[in-house]
């Protein structure tokens, strides 16, 4: 004889809907404490606060994420106060923003799960590498530009030196040609000694306030170009002035041969 059997079919979806909802995951706990460090530079205070917060962590710091927040602006010769906030890394599954209160001040701390922190670290590494590459390329470009500039300056300096040497040679040739023309145009009775005696006399007899711009010797006659209408020599009658100026304010003064010692 078959015993009595009761069969009841229940839709799995209806059974799942009727089941009580799963409790939400527990919110990670955030621990906070006050860290005080002595006076110093801002970066030194931050480093000291991080060391103190790591040593005073409630559990080994390797199991935690740490966030430091300065509670007051930096002032010289004053200690600094920081809020140290901790959370267990294993409890972080998503970004956590928590507000804690330290000595009456509300401080907001943000924690990212390990995956997000790793992505951010890789991103920062990529940005750092890109920045280093850009800096290297910029340094190479600047170095190339400076090298080209130095080479151009060296070439320009060499060209200037060569040009100055050519000008000196040209001036020497022109001086030699002038001397040759003077010697060729000298009269039979003229000699170099007479020209030198006339030049020496002009230098010794020059008036203190005279402004002589040039000395001439032509066919046994010495002359000077002087600025102004007053005689350029101390001896009266030693030179006569041409009536027409050579240029504005400059006259030709012909030296008398007897005064200059140009005649034997």
C-alpha angles and dihedrals in degrees: 000000000000115000120233114278126193118196122194122184116206124186110241091220091054090048092050091049091049092052115098114260118260114256114255116257114271115263112246114256117241119209121199137185140169120257120193122191130182125262117285144112115324095248092048091050092050092050092048091048092051091051092048092047091050093050093045096047116134091234131015108303091232088071095050143066114226129205123185123200124184109229097203136022116271117268127181118250091015129105118247128233121210134184110227113202123189135188130174110257093216091059094056113097098150140011111301124202113186132175117212132180121231118180092336094313122114112223126187118216126188123204127186126202117256092259093055091045090051091049090049091049091051090047092050089047090052092048090049092050091047091049091049091049091048090048090049092050091047091049090050091049092048091045091051092048092049091047091051090048092050091049091049091049091049091050091047091049091050090049091049091050091049091047092050090051091050091049091051090050090048092050090049091051091048091050090050090049091050091050090048091051091048092050092045093049096045116115120245091258095049121095137176090254092063092052091048092048090050091049092048091049091050090053095048097041094046114128114243093238096041118121104209112182102177143005123218136196119188126164094335095315122113123206139166134212108228133175116238135025097268118099111265093216131071094224111085114233093013092119137021124216124233110237096228117064119234089223135339109320095351121108135184113240114196112209116225110242093228091053094047095045091239094139124067 
